[in-house]
Amino acid sequence: MTYPFLRRVAFSFATGAALALATVSPSQAAAKIQHLTSPGGIEAWFVQDATVPLIAMEYSFAGGSAQDPKDKSGVANLVGDLLDEGSGDLDSKTFHERLDRRAIELSFSATRDTFRGSLRMLRDNKDEAFDLLRSALTSPHFETADVERIRSQVISGLRRETTNPTSLASRKFLEVAFGDHPYSRQSNGNLDSVPTITVADMKDYVGRVLAKDTLKIAVVGDVDPDTLGKLLDHTFGSLPAKANLVPVPDVEAAKPPQRAFVTLDVPQTVITFGGPGVKRSDPNFMAAYVVNHILGGGGLSSRLYREVREKRGLAYSVFESLLWMEHSAVFIGNTGTRADRAGDTIDAIDKEVRRIAEEGPTQKELDEAKSYLKGSQMLALDTSSKLAQALLQYQQDKLPIDYIEKRNAVVDAVTMDDAKAAARRLWGQGLLTVVVGRAPQAAAQPAAAPATKSN
C-alpha cells in the first residue's frame, strides 16, 4: 500500500522549507514544557511552539506485544496495522483519502511494553486529524477483506524473514535470553501464530489495552493549551477508564556465556551477541550508557569498530546498544562477516569485551564519550516530532518533566569508577552469542551449485 508514503510526500510539500526552521534547543524546550491536564482529566506533556504551523503528537498505552496470547503472538502488531483501515462511517479507502487530502500523518505500532501512535498535521487541519484518530481508536472496523489483505502482507514478511540471517539471529537471541517469557516472542508474530489470529482476538486486545489509565501523551506545536485540552478530551475521552492487562513478570536475561548456531546457507554469517543489561530505573544506568557508547555504541569511534573493522577488516560494521524494557534489560550487538571468518570475528569481539570488562575505559575515552553524548542531545531534539518522541519516552521511563534540563549534568556526573563498575557488570560474564550461517565444516567451501539436467 502506498498511502503512508503519499502522506509523507504531501506533508513535506505542504510544510516546505518552513520545517527547516522548526528547531527547538533542549534548554528552550525545558523552559517551555507544560504538564497539561484537560477538562476531562487527560494529561499530557506539552510544548507550545508557533515557529511553524505544525502539530506533532506522540502517545502510548501500556501493554504492547507482551499482552499477546502466548499462542497468538502478533495480535498487537496486526491491530496496529489495521486501526487506520476504516473506522466509524468511513471504509478503508475513504479513511485514507481523508488523511491524504489534508496531509495528515497517522500511524500505530507495538513495542514489547507499549502500544503507541503518532499524529502529525498542519495547524489548520487539527480538528479533522484528531477526529480521525478518535474514530480509529474507538470504532475500528476490522473488515474481513482488510484483515486478510494486511494478514497476507505480514505473512509475506515473515516468510522473507525465514531466509534473512539478521532476522533469524534476532529471534534466536530473544529465545535464548528470555526463554518462555513474553519478551522472547517477536512483536510481528510467526508463521504459526499470525494465520490463527481472529477479529475477536484483535477486538479483545483493543478493549483490554487502549484505556485512559495507562495513556501517556506528548504534544509539540502550534496550538494553545485550551484548544489542545478540548482536542484531547474529544479524542481520548470516550476510551475505557481502566485497562485490563495480564500481569507480566520481571525477568533477567539468561546469564552468559552461551552460544547458539542456526544453519543457513548464505555467504555472509550474521553474529548477534549480548547479555543482561541495566534497566532505565537503575541508578547506575547513565554510567552503563556512557561506557556502552565507548565499546560499541559510538559508531566509527567505538572500540568494536576499530578492532573488528579498522584493524582486522573482519566486517563492514559492528554495533552494540542497550535495550531497556519495563520488566528487563539487555545489551545487544550485531555484525556480519564472511562465513570463513566468523570464528575470528567472534574471537575479536570476545577479546575486546573482556578487555573493557577487566580494565574499563581510558580517561580520554570517557571524556570524549561524555562530550559527544552531551552535544548530540541538540541534534536528537531538533524538530517538533523528535522532541515529542523524546518527551513520550521520558514519560515511559518515569523521568521528571525537567529531565532535558538535567540530563547533561547526569552525564557529567559519571566518574571513572562508575564507568569501570558498569563495564564489569555488563560484560564481566562474557556474551550470549548467536551465529547464523553455514555450518562450520562448510564455511570454507563455496555454496554448492544447483544441479542441472542434461539434455
Helices and strands as residue ranges (DSSP letters): H 3-15, G 16-21, H 26-32, E 34-37, E 43-48, E 54-62, G 64-67, H 75-82, H 92-101, E 105-110, E 114-122, G 123-125, H 126-138, H 144-161, H 165-178, G 182-184, G 194-196, H 199-209, G 212-214, E 216-221, H 225-236, E 258-263, E 268-276, H 285-292, I 293-297, G 299-301, H 303-304, I 305-311, E 318-324, E 329-338, G 339-341, H 342-359, H 363-380, H 384-396, H 403-412, H 416-427, E 432-437, G 440-442
